[in-house]
Amino acid sequence: MAGASDPQSHTPQTPGSGAAGDQPTAGAESAHSVEVAEGFEGAEGLARSVPSVPSVHADAVARLVEAQAVLADALAAIPVGLLSDTEAVTALSTVEAIGRTVDAARVSTATDVDRRARVLGREGLAWKMGCTGPWDVLTRVTRVSAREVKRRTKLGDAVLPRPCGGSSWLPPLFPTVGAALAAGEIGVETAELIVAGLQVISHRVAPDDLLTAERALVASAAGLITPETEDLAGAGVPVTTDLIRGMVAQWQAALDPDGILPQEDLFEAKSNIGFGQLKNGLYPVKGGVTPELFGVMNTLFDAFLSFHARPAFPTAEEQALMDSGQMIPGAETAGTDADTGPDLDVIEAELRERRADTRTGGEKRADILRALFEHAARDEDTPSMGGSAPTVMVHVNAADLASGVGVGWIDGVEAPVSLKTVHQRICDGGFQGVL
């Protein structure tokens, strides 16, 4: 079977395939005629271009078409906004369960058609439908992007039985994921996370261990109690997809601990931070950091964003007195003028300031990062530039500064800054007149 990397490489090459009128039609000895659709009319036009051959499975397809109409009527009848809380949650859960089942069928049917369309020559589905290749067939029939088609077929190749020439089939690479997906117990996103995470380590881990990890992850995602999960806290409660992502990483580390160090060395070399081109007044920050650096940065951000950044704890002497009963927390300063911690007025003032702060979390992190850089620039241990500390040089025309109309410019930056920023810089670091 041809590979899946380049759909154009599987384009059927037939003489005179450019126009529909040049395509051969079967003679009287044929059981049916073969036509190539002209001016495709979506899935319907493509369907009419495929020879209609009686099949023992025709009833199953007919029932599927009937079920589509029934389901559409049932979904349209849901009085969204008028249901009680319980009914609304039940409707959401039911629709989501239906969606998981439909998504699984999307994966299986797309993979099946993809494999049929990869057969070269006149026996291939792509030639019969007048398409250039398997992705052309799938995108026209499904009306989705090539990216989504690739996503479905990639997952299908991992969780469905694989053809092995003739009528032979190989078992799926991840049978437990495939079974749970088909049963609607897990969604496509969860299945992709498990498959992608285990494929990374599959060539370095024993098959039995890989299967154990697969079963445990599927059971956790579906809320099933299995031998792999029965001793875990929360067994039987479905785990969200976001938590599954972390559990996959934990299984990777447990099954392939030797793979973490090489990965760290590799990712350390790839860690980078850069800036893109100016767009909409902002320079986009690009790059990536290692888990270690992310932890350092995130902890620092949390420390600045926390309301109680520096909680007060009793000293060892005070703790000993409290343990012996000689000191009662709070009683030793009651009714006195001793310092009992932050003044309530100060706390209330900080709370009012926080309520008035409309910055998002991302905006606050950007301000924290700027403050850290400014602090580092003033630190005496920071390397100097030309004998002086790193200094941001802002240029502004004196006449513009006096009139309040104009902009400033920072050395090395092609985008201008407002006079408000110029005034802030003058207040912070002073200025030097150049005539």
C-alpha positions as CSV (number, residue, x, y, z in Angstrom):
1,M,0.0,0.0,0.0
2,A,1.3,3.4,-0.9
3,G,2.5,5.7,1.9
4,A,0.6,8.6,3.3
5,S,3.2,11.4,3.1
6,D,2.5,12.8,-0.3
7,P,-1.1,12.5,-1.7
8,Q,0.1,13.8,-5.1
9,S,2.4,10.8,-5.5
10,H,-0.7,8.6,-5.7
11,T,-2.4,10.5,-8.5
12,P,-3.8,8.0,-11.0
13,Q,-2.0,8.5,-14.3
14,T,-4.3,7.5,-17.1
15,P,-4.3,8.6,-20.7
16,G,-6.6,11.5,-21.5
17,S,-7.6,12.0,-17.8
18,G,-7.9,15.7,-18.2
19,A,-11.5,15.8,-19.5
20,A,-14.5,13.8,-18.5
21,G,-15.4,13.1,-22.1
22,D,-12.1,11.3,-22.7
23,Q,-12.8,8.8,-20.0
24,P,-13.7,5.3,-21.1
25,T,-17.1,3.9,-20.5
26,A,-17.9,0.2,-20.1
27,G,-19.4,-1.7,-23.0
28,A,-22.4,-4.0,-23.0
29,E,-20.5,-6.7,-21.3
30,S,-20.0,-4.6,-18.2
31,A,-22.3,-4.9,-15.2
32,H,-22.4,-1.2,-14.7
33,S,-21.2,2.0,-16.4
34,V,-18.3,4.1,-15.1
35,E,-18.8,7.9,-15.2
36,V,-16.6,10.8,-14.0
37,A,-18.5,13.6,-12.4
38,E,-18.4,16.9,-14.2
39,G,-18.7,20.0,-12.0
40,F,-18.8,18.3,-8.6
41,E,-21.8,19.1,-6.5
42,G,-20.4,18.4,-3.1
43,A,-20.8,14.9,-1.7
44,E,-23.8,14.2,-3.8
45,G,-22.1,14.8,-7.1
46,L,-19.2,12.7,-6.0
47,A,-21.5,9.9,-4.9
48,R,-23.2,9.8,-8.3
49,S,-19.9,9.4,-10.0
50,V,-19.1,6.1,-8.3
51,P,-20.5,2.9,-9.8
52,S,-23.6,1.7,-8.0
53,V,-22.9,-2.0,-7.1
54,P,-25.4,-4.0,-5.1
55,S,-24.0,-4.9,-1.7
56,V,-25.0,-7.1,1.2
57,H,-24.3,-4.1,3.4
58,A,-26.7,-1.7,1.6
59,D,-29.2,-2.0,4.4
60,A,-26.7,-0.8,6.9
61,V,-25.9,2.3,4.9
62,A,-29.7,2.9,4.4
63,R,-30.3,2.7,8.1
64,L,-27.5,5.2,8.7
65,V,-29.2,7.7,6.3
66,E,-32.5,7.2,8.2
67,A,-30.7,7.7,11.5
68,Q,-29.3,10.9,10.3
69,A,-32.7,12.3,9.6
70,V,-34.1,11.1,12.9
71,L,-31.1,12.6,14.8
72,A,-31.4,15.9,13.0
73,D,-35.0,16.2,14.0
74,A,-34.3,15.3,17.7
75,L,-31.5,17.8,17.9
76,A,-33.5,20.5,16.3
77,A,-36.3,19.9,18.8
78,I,-34.2,20.7,21.9
79,P,-35.6,23.9,23.4
80,V,-32.2,25.4,24.3
81,G,-32.6,28.1,26.9
82,L,-35.9,26.8,28.1
83,L,-34.7,23.7,29.9
84,S,-34.2,23.3,33.6
85,D,-30.7,23.0,35.0
86,T,-30.9,19.2,35.2
87,E,-32.4,18.9,31.7
88,A,-29.7,21.2,30.2
89,V,-26.9,19.3,31.7
90,T,-28.5,16.0,30.6
91,A,-28.9,17.3,27.1
92,L,-25.3,18.4,27.0
93,S,-24.0,15.1,28.2
94,T,-26.2,13.2,25.8
95,V,-25.3,15.3,22.8
96,E,-21.6,15.0,23.7
97,A,-21.9,11.2,23.9
98,I,-23.5,11.1,20.5
99,G,-20.7,13.3,19.2
100,R,-18.1,11.0,20.5
101,T,-19.7,8.1,18.7
102,V,-20.0,10.1,15.5
103,D,-16.4,11.3,15.7
104,A,-15.3,7.7,16.0
105,A,-17.3,6.8,12.9
106,R,-15.7,9.8,11.2
107,V,-12.3,8.4,11.9
108,S,-13.1,4.9,10.8
109,T,-14.9,5.8,7.6
110,A,-12.4,8.4,6.6
111,T,-9.6,5.9,7.1
112,D,-11.4,3.3,5.0
113,V,-12.0,5.7,2.1
114,D,-8.5,7.0,2.3
115,R,-7.1,3.4,1.9
116,R,-9.4,2.7,-1.0
117,A,-8.4,5.9,-2.7
118,R,-4.7,5.1,-2.5
119,V,-5.1,2.1,-4.8
120,L,-3.5,3.1,-8.1
121,G,-5.1,2.7,-11.5
122,R,-8.7,2.2,-12.5
123,E,-9.4,0.0,-9.5
124,G,-8.7,2.9,-7.2
125,L,-11.5,5.0,-5.8
126,A,-9.8,8.2,-6.7
127,W,-9.8,7.4,-10.4
128,K,-13.4,6.2,-10.3
129,M,-14.4,9.5,-8.8
130,G,-12.3,11.6,-11.1
131,C,-10.2,13.0,-8.2
132,T,-6.5,13.7,-8.1
133,G,-5.8,11.6,-5.0
134,P,-7.1,10.4,-1.6
135,W,-7.1,13.8,0.0
136,D,-9.0,15.2,-2.9
137,V,-11.7,12.5,-2.4
138,L,-11.9,13.1,1.3
139,T,-12.0,16.9,1.3
140,R,-14.7,16.9,-1.3
141,V,-16.9,14.3,0.3
142,T,-16.4,15.6,3.9
143,R,-16.2,19.3,3.1
144,V,-13.5,19.7,5.7
145,S,-9.9,20.9,5.4
146,A,-7.0,18.7,4.4
147,R,-5.5,19.2,7.8
148,E,-8.6,17.7,9.4
149,V,-8.6,14.8,7.0
150,K,-5.0,14.1,7.9
151,R,-5.8,14.2,11.5
152,R,-8.6,11.6,11.2
153,T,-6.7,9.2,9.0
154,K,-3.6,9.4,11.1
155,L,-5.5,8.4,14.2
156,G,-7.4,5.7,12.2
157,D,-4.2,4.2,11.0
158,A,-3.1,3.8,14.7
159,V,-6.3,2.4,16.2
160,L,-7.9,0.4,13.4
161,P,-6.9,-3.0,11.9
162,R,-4.3,-2.5,9.2
163,P,-4.5,-4.1,5.7
164,C,-1.6,-6.4,4.9
165,G,-2.1,-7.3,1.3
166,G,-5.0,-9.3,-0.1
167,S,-7.5,-10.2,2.5
168,S,-5.0,-10.2,5.4
169,W,-5.1,-7.8,8.3
170,L,-2.8,-6.8,11.0
171,P,-4.1,-5.9,14.5
172,P,-4.3,-2.2,15.4
173,L,-1.3,-0.6,17.0
174,F,-3.4,0.7,19.9
175,P,-6.4,-1.7,20.2
176,T,-7.6,-0.5,23.6
177,V,-7.8,3.1,22.4
178,G,-9.6,2.0,19.3
179,A,-12.2,0.0,21.2
180,A,-12.9,2.8,23.7
181,L,-13.1,5.3,20.8
182,A,-15.6,3.2,18.9
183,A,-17.7,2.7,22.0
184,G,-17.9,6.4,22.6
185,E,-16.1,6.1,26.0
186,I,-13.3,8.6,25.0
187,G,-13.2,11.4,22.5
188,V,-10.9,11.9,19.5
189,E,-8.8,14.5,21.4
190,T,-8.1,12.1,24.2
191,A,-7.4,9.3,21.8
192,E,-4.9,11.4,20.0
193,L,-3.1,12.4,23.2
194,I,-2.7,8.8,24.3
195,V,-1.6,7.6,20.9
196,A,0.9,10.4,20.2
197,G,2.4,10.1,23.7
198,L,2.9,6.4,23.6
199,Q,4.2,6.3,20.0
200,V,7.1,8.5,21.1
201,I,8.4,5.8,23.5
202,S,7.0,2.7,21.7
203,H,10.4,1.7,20.1
204,R,12.1,1.9,23.5
205,V,9.5,0.1,25.7
206,A,8.5,-3.5,26.0
207,P,5.1,-4.2,24.3
208,D,3.5,-5.5,27.5
209,D,4.5,-2.3,29.4
210,L,3.2,-0.2,26.6
211,L,-0.1,-2.1,26.6
212,T,-0.4,-1.6,30.4
213,A,0.1,2.1,30.0
214,E,-2.5,2.2,27.2
215,R,-5.1,0.4,29.3
216,A,-4.5,2.5,32.3
217,L,-4.8,5.8,30.4
218,V,-7.9,4.7,28.6
219,A,-9.5,3.5,31.9
220,S,-8.7,6.8,33.6
221,A,-10.1,8.8,30.7
222,A,-13.3,6.7,30.5
223,G,-13.8,6.3,34.2
224,L,-13.4,2.6,34.2
225,I,-12.1,0.4,37.0
226,T,-9.6,-2.1,35.7
227,P,-6.6,-4.0,37.2
228,E,-4.4,-1.1,36.1
229,T,-6.5,1.6,37.9
230,E,-8.3,-0.2,40.8
231,D,-5.6,0.9,43.3
232,L,-5.5,4.5,42.1
233,A,-7.2,7.4,43.9
234,G,-10.3,8.4,42.1
235,A,-10.6,5.2,40.2
236,G,-13.9,5.0,38.3
237,V,-14.2,8.8,37.9
238,P,-13.5,10.0,34.3
239,V,-10.4,12.2,34.0
240,T,-10.5,15.3,31.9
241,T,-8.5,15.6,28.7
242,D,-6.2,18.2,30.2
243,L,-5.3,15.8,33.0
244,I,-4.7,13.0,30.6
245,R,-2.0,15.1,29.0
246,G,-0.1,15.2,32.3
247,M,-0.7,11.5,32.9
248,V,0.7,10.6,29.5
249,A,3.9,12.5,30.4
250,Q,4.1,10.6,33.7
251,W,3.8,7.3,31.9
252,Q,6.5,8.4,29.5
253,A,8.8,9.2,32.4
254,A,8.0,6.0,34.2
255,L,8.5,3.6,31.2
256,D,11.4,5.5,29.6
257,P,13.3,7.3,32.4
258,D,16.5,7.1,30.4
259,G,14.9,9.1,27.6
260,I,14.3,12.1,29.7
261,L,18.0,13.2,30.0
262,P,18.7,13.0,26.2
263,Q,15.5,15.0,25.6
264,E,16.5,17.6,28.1
265,D,19.9,18.0,26.4
266,L,18.2,18.2,23.1
267,F,15.5,20.7,24.2
268,E,18.0,22.8,26.1
269,A,19.8,23.3,22.9
270,K,16.6,24.2,21.2
271,S,15.4,26.6,23.9
272,N,15.1,30.1,22.4
273,I,13.4,33.4,22.8
274,G,13.1,35.8,19.9
275,F,10.9,38.5,18.5
276,G,8.9,38.7,15.3
277,Q,8.2,41.6,13.1
278,L,6.1,44.5,14.4
279,K,2.4,43.8,14.0
280,N,-0.5,45.9,15.3
281,G,1.9,47.9,17.5
282,L,3.4,44.8,19.3
283,Y,6.5,42.7,18.7
284,P,5.4,39.0,19.0
285,V,7.5,37.0,21.4
286,K,8.5,33.6,19.8
287,G,10.3,30.6,20.9
288,G,10.1,28.0,23.7
289,V,11.7,27.2,27.0
290,T,12.5,24.0,28.9
291,P,10.2,22.6,31.6
292,E,12.8,23.7,34.2
293,L,12.9,27.3,33.0
294,F,9.1,27.4,32.6
295,G,8.9,26.3,36.3
296,V,11.3,29.1,37.3
297,M,9.4,31.7,35.4
298,N,5.9,30.5,36.4
299,T,6.9,30.3,40.1
300,L,8.2,33.9,39.9
301,F,5.1,35.1,38.2
302,D,2.9,33.4,40.8
303,A,5.0,35.0,43.6
304,F,4.3,38.5,42.3
305,L,0.7,37.8,41.4
306,S,-0.1,36.3,44.8
307,F,-1.9,38.6,47.2
308,H,0.1,37.2,50.1
309,A,3.5,37.0,48.5
310,R,5.4,36.8,51.7
311,P,3.3,35.1,54.5
312,A,4.6,35.4,58.0
313,F,5.4,32.2,60.0
314,P,6.3,31.9,63.7
315,T,9.9,31.6,64.5
316,A,11.4,28.4,66.1
317,E,11.3,30.0,69.5
318,E,7.7,31.1,69.1
319,Q,6.7,27.7,67.8
320,A,8.3,26.1,70.9
321,L,6.3,28.4,73.2
322,M,3.1,27.6,71.4
323,D,3.7,23.9,71.5
324,S,4.3,24.1,75.3
325,G,1.1,26.1,75.8
326,Q,3.0,29.2,77.1
327,M,2.0,31.3,74.1
328,I,-1.5,31.5,72.5
329,P,-1.3,32.8,68.9
330,G,-2.9,36.3,68.9
331,A,-3.4,36.5,72.6
332,E,0.1,37.9,73.4
333,T,-0.7,41.1,71.4
334,A,-4.4,41.5,72.2
335,G,-5.2,45.0,73.6
336,T,-1.6,46.2,73.0
337,D,-0.1,48.5,70.4
338,A,2.3,45.7,69.3
339,D,2.7,45.0,65.6
340,T,0.3,42.3,64.7
341,G,1.0,42.2,61.0
342,P,-0.4,44.1,58.0
343,D,-2.8,46.9,59.0
344,L,-6.4,46.3,57.9
345,D,-6.5,49.7,56.2
346,V,-3.5,48.7,54.1
347,I,-5.1,45.4,53.2
348,E,-8.3,47.1,52.2
349,A,-6.4,49.6,50.2
350,E,-4.6,46.8,48.3
351,L,-7.9,45.1,47.7
352,R,-9.5,48.3,46.3
353,E,-6.4,48.7,44.0
354,R,-6.7,45.1,42.8
355,R,-10.5,45.5,42.1
356,A,-9.6,48.6,40.0
357,D,-6.9,46.8,38.1
358,T,-8.4,45.7,34.8
359,R,-5.3,44.0,33.4
360,T,-5.5,40.4,32.3
361,G,-3.2,37.8,33.7
362,G,-1.1,37.9,30.6
363,E,-0.8,41.7,30.8
364,K,0.3,41.4,34.4
365,R,3.0,38.9,33.5
366,A,4.3,41.2,30.8
367,D,4.6,44.0,33.4
368,I,6.3,41.7,35.9
369,L,8.8,40.7,33.2
370,R,9.5,44.3,32.4
371,A,10.1,45.1,36.0
372,L,12.5,42.2,36.4
373,F,14.5,43.3,33.3
374,E,14.6,46.9,34.6
375,H,15.8,45.6,38.0
376,A,18.4,43.4,36.3
377,A,19.7,46.4,34.3
378,R,20.3,48.4,37.5
379,D,21.9,45.5,39.4
380,E,25.6,46.0,40.0
381,D,26.4,42.4,38.9
382,T,24.9,43.0,35.4
383,P,27.6,43.3,32.8
384,S,28.2,46.9,31.7
385,M,28.1,48.3,28.1
386,G,30.8,50.8,27.3
387,G,31.6,51.1,31.0
388,S,28.0,51.9,32.1
389,A,24.9,49.9,33.0
390,P,22.6,48.8,30.2
391,T,20.5,51.8,29.4
392,V,17.5,52.2,27.1
393,M,18.2,55.3,25.0
394,V,15.1,57.2,23.9
395,H,15.5,60.1,21.4
396,V,12.9,62.8,21.1
397,N,12.8,66.2,19.4
398,A,12.9,69.0,21.9
399,A,10.2,70.9,20.1
400,D,7.9,67.9,20.1
401,L,8.6,67.3,23.8
402,A,7.7,71.0,24.5
403,S,4.6,71.0,22.4
404,G,3.3,67.6,23.5
405,V,2.8,66.5,19.9
406,G,5.1,63.9,18.4
407,V,6.8,60.6,19.2
408,G,10.1,59.2,20.5
409,W,12.4,56.6,19.2
410,I,14.4,53.9,21.0
411,D,17.8,52.9,19.8
412,G,17.6,49.6,17.8
413,V,13.8,49.7,17.6
414,E,12.1,50.8,14.4
415,A,8.7,51.4,16.0
416,P,8.1,54.7,17.7
417,V,6.9,55.3,21.3
418,S,4.4,57.8,22.5
419,L,5.4,61.0,24.4
420,K,3.7,59.5,27.5
421,T,6.4,56.8,27.4
422,V,9.1,59.4,26.8
423,H,7.9,61.4,29.9
424,Q,7.9,58.2,32.0
425,R,11.5,57.4,30.9
426,I,12.6,61.0,31.7
427,C,11.1,60.7,35.2
428,D,12.7,57.3,35.7
429,G,16.2,58.0,34.3
430,G,16.5,61.7,33.6
431,F,17.6,63.1,30.2
432,Q,20.4,64.8,28.4
433,G,20.0,67.6,25.9
434,V,21.7,67.3,22.6
435,L,22.0,70.5,20.5
